[in-house]
Amino acid sequence: MTFYNVISGILFLGACQAFLVMLGTPGMWAAAVLVITILNESVITSELIERTQSPVPYKLGMKLLDFLAFGLLAWALLAVSPVTNTFNVDVAASLWGAGRPRWFWGLLTVYWLVTLCWNQVAGQRDSTKWATPFFYAMHFMALPAFMAAVVNRDAIDFASASVWPSVVALLVVSIYLVSKLVAAKTV
């Protein structure tokens, strides 16, 4: 098992834990977005790098971008669940953005921009490799998170945040993930 798979697994289980801890609260929707976002990260990267035909070479620059993405996702995980989290640390009083929806959504916005850079380095921002709707969607995945950050810029916690941007982001990321089943163009 690679370093990537281990980190990805820890983050996924941590996001699942955050979702379960927040179940029945308005924040569960943001935690669900994090679960699907991390699942998306794991699935597409594994598919591109570990496939048997034409795997994408996993270069140092891509690994460093993955490390940055993991850092952003871990920070987002702690922002959404600062007290009860997979790392077993209470960061409610010490972490910038802990419990603050604006920070959580801002971190996911930056994550999606880093993912777009990763796709560039991996040679995946190529319209000949992907179905047209998926290719364009790839470039706008930061938009739902950015929208949620703007809508919730004044929310002091997830209980006071608007839920609808979380639901929209969850739908968009879920559709994006499932669309990968038919998104790749056959050569």
N, C-alpha and C positions, 0 to 999 in steps of 0.2 A: 504494500500500500504506500502510495507516494505522500509526501508532505502535503501536497495540495489536497488529496482526498481526506487526510486526517483533519486538517484545519476546516475544510468544508463540512465534514461530518460534525465536528464540534459546534460550529456555528449553526448548522441546521437543527441539531438537537437543542441548542440554546434558544433558538427562535421558537421551536415547538414548545419548550418550557414556558417562555414568555407568553405565548398565545394561551396556553392552559392556565397560567396564573391570572391572566387578564380576562378569561372567559366570562361572559356576561356583563362586561363593562364596555364603555365606548372605545377604550384603548385596544380591545381585542382585534378590531379591524386593522389598526396599524400593525399590530404584531402579526396578523395573518399576511399582510403585505410583505413583511420581512421574511416570513416562512417561504412564501412563493418566490420571492426575489432570490433568496439563497438557493432554493431548489433550482431555479432557472440558471443561476451561476454554475452550479455543479453539473447539471445535465448538459448544457451546451459546451462547456469547457471539456468535460470528459468525452463527449461525442467527437469534438474536433480533434482532440489530442490522442485519444485511445482507439479511434476507429482503425480497422485493418487496411482499408484502402484510402490512399492519399491523406494520411494523418498530417495535421498541421505541426510543424516542428516547434517544440516548446522551448523557445529561446529565452535567454536571460532577461531581456527587456519585458517579455510577457510575464515571467515569473515575478519580476519586481512590481509590475502593474497589478498582478494578482495579490501580492503582499499588501499593496496600498488598498486594493478593494477589500481584502479581508479586514484590514484595520478600520476602514470606514463602516463595514458591516458589524464588526464587533462593537464599535462606538455606538452605532445605531441600536444594537441589541441592548447595550447598557443604558442608552437614553430612554428606550421604551420600557425597560424593566430595571430601574436602578437599584432596587433593594433586593428582590428575589431574582437571581439570575444564575446562569450556568457556571459562572466564575466564582460564585459563592462570596461575593464582595458587595458591600453596601456603598455605592458611590453617589448616593442621593445628595450629599453635601459637598462632594469633591470634584465631580466630573462636570465639565462645561456641558450644558444642555440636558443634564439628567432630568428626566420626567417632562421635558419641554417639547411639545409637538413640532414647533418651528425648527428646532435643531434636528430632531429625528428626520423630518422630511428634507431638510437641507442636506443632511448626510447622504440620504438616498439619492438626492439629485446629483450630488458630486459623484457618488458611486456609479450612476448610469453614465455620466460623462467619462469616467475612467474606463468603464466597460467599452464605450465607443472607441476610446484610444486603443484599448486592447485589441478590439476587432480590426483596427487599422494596422497595428503592428503584425497581427496574425494573417493579414491579407484577406480578411473577411468583409471589408467594406468594398465589395466588388459586386456590381449589379448582375454580373453574369453567373454568380454563384447562388443567388437567392431569388425567389419569386418577388415580383415588384412590390406588392403590398408589405411583405415582410422586410424587404430592403429599406423601404421608407420608414416603417415602424421602428426599425433599429435606431434610426437617427432621432426619434422623438420620444424615446422611452423615459427620458429625464423630465418630460413635461408634466405628467400626472403628479410626480413627487414635488416638483417646483410649485405647481398649482396648489397642492395641499399645504406647502410651507407658507405661501402667500395668504391663503384663506385663514390659516391658523396662526398667523404671525403674532397675534395678541393673546392667544390661549396660554394660560399659566400651567395647565396640565392636560392630560389626555381626557379627563372627565369633562373639562370645559371646552374641548376642541370640537369643531364640526366633524361629524362622522362621514358625511357624504363624500368628501374628497378621498377618504380612506377606502370606501367602497368602490369608487371609480378606479382608484389606483389598483386595488385588488383585482377588479375585472380586467383591466388593461394588461397587467402583468400575467394573469392567468391565461388570457387569450394569446398573448405573445408566446408564453411557454408552450401551450398546446399547438400553436401554429407551426412550431418547429418540426412537427411530424410531416408536414407537407411543404415546408418553406424552401428546402434545398432544391436547386435545379439539378436535374440529371445531366451529366456530361455525355 
